[in-house]
Amino acid sequence: MKDAVYIIHCPPSWTKTIPLSLVYLKSYLKQRDVETRTIDLNILFFELLAMTPKAWLTLDSYREKTLFSAAQEKFPGVFEHLYEAISDVSCVGFSLTRRNTPFSFSLAQNLQERFPDKKIIFGGPETFSLDQCNALDVRYSWVIGEGEMPLYTFINSPSQHVYRFQELQNLDSLSFYDFDTARIDKYSPVIPLLSSRGCPHQCAFCSEKMLYKKFRHHSARYIVEQIKLLIATYQRNHFVFCDSLINYDRDWLEEFCSLIMRDNLTITWEAQIRVDRHMPKELALLMKKSGCINLFVGLESGSDRVLKNMNKGFFVSDASIFFETLSAAKLQFEISLIFGYPTENENDFKQTIDFIISHKTIIPKIAQANPFIDYLGTFRQESFPSCEAKSRIQHFLKIIQREKIRYTKSFINNLIYETRN
């Protein structure tokens, strides 16, 4: 048996871009001469089952729980081919998300029965939630936090049951990644980028702050050189940053945009951005010139009281100034909203509605609107999403339709699981 690892991303999950978890892990291990194979079963079964993107992305607990058995029954040859490919490696890793956990666990169980001596390890964001619930199966090993260093340690000396927050200190020490044999043509033309890990802010409702201990970022030059390599390799020039926010450092963002222009790179890019009332107009214009075509802004509420309770770090007046800055630079952006956050009352809801209506000529689009869901388990005595939140979403939807405010239909209530009778 070879001292090698096979890393698997199971369905269902996002299909727009290649999962960067596979890319980063393979790149890191390759740099250390570890034979690494990866497979994105998510995109494979999305194609084989011929489902629409909407159906595939809709939260449906029944489908998630039964997807493995359905896929195994319909495509047994795919699984046999996978088992054959895995037969000569010593370790198998899974990248867990909330939605792909049932499929991943079922596949791991099959592997354990078929190859009892094979070492199996789980990583990904969902491992944190399982750890919080004391649900880490002792038959396997687990990574809490980012995976490169723990996975390398596990391959060489699998002595630990749980590896916690072993984080890279210098992200620029990572080699540039490519997608190697990944079937890039099966995804959208957008190539994912990650310039940072973690978030320097502490929004009360956000689970990502629990996934990292320390915020770190690449240098601007590193990201630009990564972009150059991807353009040369795949002849694609549309990129999306998967960071929690792109403006974690104004100097970094200015340097990145300046380097893009200085090196004459003709690209388009998208990112998430945080409200910043002090963002210079010159920087917004520079972003536009460098190829920024869309920004996702987590506004979440139009009530100062709710924003304070959320620990967002800005107020409604800050958002107004920030949106005016983006609009003046002709930067396309869209916002997200959360309704029913604990302590939100009818007056807070009304203030949010009033803010959206009064800014409808400035805000190009509502990207997402969902009721509050307590992912962190902070409000244990309450049930979420609340009935009030669901009702406010419906009321909000009627208002933006009446006011002819653009919105993404598929991202309204898209974080709520469907119920089956």
Backbone hydrogen bonds, N-H to C=O, Kabsch-Sander energy under -0.5 kcal/mol:
donor,donor_aa,acceptor,acceptor_aa,energy
2,K,88,D,-2.0
4,A,2,K,-1.9
5,V,35,E,-2.1
6,Y,91,C,-2.0
7,I,37,R,-3.2
8,I,93,G,-3.0
9,H,39,I,-2.3
10,C,8,I,-0.6
22,L,19,P,-0.8
23,V,19,P,-1.2
24,Y,20,L,-3.0
25,L,21,S,-2.0
26,K,22,L,-2.2
27,S,23,V,-2.3
28,Y,24,Y,-2.5
29,L,25,L,-2.4
30,K,26,K,-2.6
31,Q,27,S,-1.8
32,R,28,Y,-0.6
32,R,29,L,-0.9
33,D,30,K,-1.8
34,V,29,L,-2.5
35,E,3,D,-0.5
35,E,33,D,-0.6
37,R,5,V,-2.4
39,I,7,I,-1.8
41,L,9,H,-1.6
41,L,39,I,-1.0
42,N,9,H,-1.2
44,L,40,D,-1.5
45,F,41,L,-2.6
46,F,42,N,-1.9
47,E,43,I,-1.7
48,L,44,L,-2.4
49,L,45,F,-2.6
50,A,47,E,-0.6
51,M,46,F,-1.0
56,W,52,T,-2.5
57,L,53,P,-2.1
58,T,54,K,-1.4
60,D,58,T,-0.5
61,S,418,E,-0.5
64,E,60,D,-2.3
65,K,61,S,-2.1
66,T,62,Y,-1.6
67,L,63,R,-1.3
70,A,66,T,-2.3
71,A,67,L,-2.7
72,Q,68,F,-2.8
73,E,69,S,-2.1
74,K,70,A,-2.0
75,F,71,A,-2.8
78,V,75,F,-0.9
79,F,75,F,-1.1
80,E,76,P,-2.2
81,H,77,G,-2.2
82,L,78,V,-1.9
83,Y,79,F,-2.9
84,E,80,E,-2.1
85,A,81,H,-2.0
86,I,82,L,-1.9
87,S,83,Y,-1.2
89,V,86,I,-2.0
90,S,2,K,-0.5
90,S,4,A,-1.2
91,C,4,A,-1.9
92,V,119,K,-2.7
93,G,6,Y,-2.6
94,F,121,I,-2.2
95,S,8,I,-1.9
96,L,94,F,-0.7
96,L,123,G,-3.4
101,T,97,T,-0.7
101,T,98,R,-0.5
104,S,100,N,-2.5
105,F,101,T,-2.8
106,S,102,P,-2.1
107,L,103,F,-2.4
108,A,104,S,-2.5
109,Q,105,F,-2.2
110,N,106,S,-1.9
111,L,107,L,-2.4
112,Q,108,A,-2.4
113,E,109,Q,-2.0
114,R,110,N,-2.2
115,F,111,L,-3.5
118,K,115,F,-2.0
119,K,90,S,-2.3
121,I,92,V,-2.4
122,F,141,S,-2.4
123,G,94,F,-2.9
126,E,96,L,-1.7
127,T,124,G,-1.4
128,F,125,P,-1.0
129,S,125,P,-0.7
130,L,126,E,-2.1
131,D,127,T,-2.3
132,Q,128,F,-2.2
133,C,129,S,-1.3
134,N,131,D,-1.6
135,A,130,L,-3.1
137,D,135,A,-0.9
140,Y,137,D,-1.7
141,S,120,I,-2.1
142,W,161,H,-2.0
143,V,122,F,-2.6
144,I,142,W,-0.5
144,I,163,Y,-3.2
145,G,143,V,-0.6
151,L,147,G,-2.6
152,Y,148,E,-2.1
153,T,149,M,-2.2
154,F,150,P,-2.7
155,I,151,L,-2.4
156,N,152,Y,-1.6
157,S,153,T,-2.8
159,S,157,S,-2.7
163,Y,142,W,-2.9
164,R,162,V,-0.5
165,F,144,I,-3.2
165,F,163,Y,-0.6
167,E,165,F,-1.1
171,L,169,Q,-0.6
173,S,170,N,-1.8
174,L,171,L,-1.7
182,A,179,F,-3.4
184,I,182,A,-2.2
186,K,183,R,-2.4
187,Y,184,I,-1.5
188,S,16,K,-2.1
191,I,238,H,-2.6
193,L,240,V,-2.5
197,R,216,R,-2.6
204,A,310,M,-3.4
206,C,203,C,-1.1
210,M,207,S,-1.8
211,L,208,E,-1.7
212,Y,208,E,-0.5
216,R,197,R,-1.8
218,H,195,S,-3.1
223,I,219,S,-1.7
224,V,220,A,-2.2
225,E,221,R,-2.4
226,Q,222,Y,-2.2
227,I,223,I,-2.3
228,K,224,V,-2.2
229,L,225,E,-2.0
230,L,226,Q,-2.1
231,I,227,I,-2.5
232,A,228,K,-2.4
233,T,229,L,-2.2
234,Y,230,L,-2.6
235,Q,231,I,-2.0
239,F,237,N,-0.5
239,F,268,T,-2.7
240,V,191,I,-2.2
241,F,270,E,-2.8
242,C,193,L,-3.2
244,S,198,G,-0.5
246,I,272,Q,-2.3
253,L,249,D,-2.4
254,E,250,R,-2.6
255,E,251,D,-2.4
256,F,252,W,-2.7
257,C,253,L,-2.3
258,S,254,E,-2.3
259,L,255,E,-2.6
260,I,256,F,-2.2
261,M,257,C,-1.8
262,R,258,S,-3.0
263,D,259,L,-2.5
264,N,261,M,-1.3
265,L,260,I,-2.6
266,T,264,N,-0.6
267,I,265,L,-1.1
268,T,237,N,-2.5
269,W,291,G,-2.2
270,E,239,F,-1.7
271,A,294,N,-1.4
273,I,296,F,-2.8
279,M,276,D,-1.7
284,A,280,P,-1.7
285,L,281,K,-2.2
286,L,282,E,-2.0
287,M,283,L,-2.4
288,K,284,A,-2.0
289,K,285,L,-2.4
290,S,286,L,-1.9
291,G,287,M,-0.6
291,G,288,K,-1.1
292,C,287,M,-2.3
293,I,269,W,-2.6
294,N,269,W,-1.0
295,L,332,Q,-1.0
296,F,271,A,-2.3
297,V,295,L,-0.6
297,V,334,E,-3.1
298,G,273,I,-0.7
298,G,296,F,-0.5
299,L,297,V,-1.6
299,L,336,S,-0.5
300,E,336,S,-3.1
301,S,299,L,-1.3
307,L,303,S,-2.6
308,K,304,D,-2.2
309,N,305,R,-2.0
310,M,306,V,-2.3
311,N,307,L,-0.6
311,N,308,K,-1.0
312,K,307,L,-2.2
319,A,315,F,-1.9
320,S,316,V,-2.2
321,I,317,S,-2.0
322,F,318,D,-2.5
323,F,319,A,-2.9
324,E,320,S,-2.0
325,T,321,I,-1.9
326,L,322,F,-2.3
327,S,323,F,-2.7
328,A,324,E,-2.4
329,A,325,T,-1.3
330,K,327,S,-1.6
331,L,326,L,-2.6
332,Q,330,K,-0.5
334,E,295,L,-2.5
335,I,365,K,-1.8
336,S,297,V,-2.1
337,L,368,Q,-1.9
338,I,300,E,-2.4
339,F,370,N,-2.3
344,E,341,Y,-3.0
349,F,345,N,-2.3
350,K,346,E,-2.5
351,Q,347,N,-2.3
352,T,348,D,-1.9
353,I,349,F,-2.3
354,D,350,K,-2.9
355,F,351,Q,-2.3
356,I,352,T,-2.4
357,I,353,I,-2.5
358,S,354,D,-2.6
359,H,355,F,-1.2
360,K,357,I,-1.4
362,I,359,H,-1.7
363,I,359,H,-3.1
365,K,333,F,-0.5
366,I,406,R,-2.3
367,A,335,I,-2.4
367,A,365,K,-0.7
368,Q,335,I,-1.6
369,A,411,F,-1.7
370,N,337,L,-2.0
372,F,339,F,-2.7
375,Y,373,I,-1.9
377,G,374,D,-1.0
380,R,378,T,-0.8
382,E,379,F,-1.6
390,K,386,S,-2.1
391,S,387,C,-2.3
392,R,388,E,-2.5
393,I,389,A,-2.1
394,Q,390,K,-1.7
395,H,391,S,-2.2
396,F,392,R,-2.9
397,L,393,I,-2.5
398,K,394,Q,-1.8
399,I,395,H,-1.9
400,I,396,F,-2.5
401,Q,397,L,-1.8
402,R,398,K,-2.3
403,E,399,I,-2.7
404,K,401,Q,-0.7
405,I,400,I,-3.0
408,T,366,I,-2.0
409,K,407,Y,-0.9
411,F,408,T,-1.6
412,I,409,K,-1.4
413,N,369,A,-2.6
413,N,411,F,-0.6
416,I,413,N,-1.1
418,E,59,L,-3.0
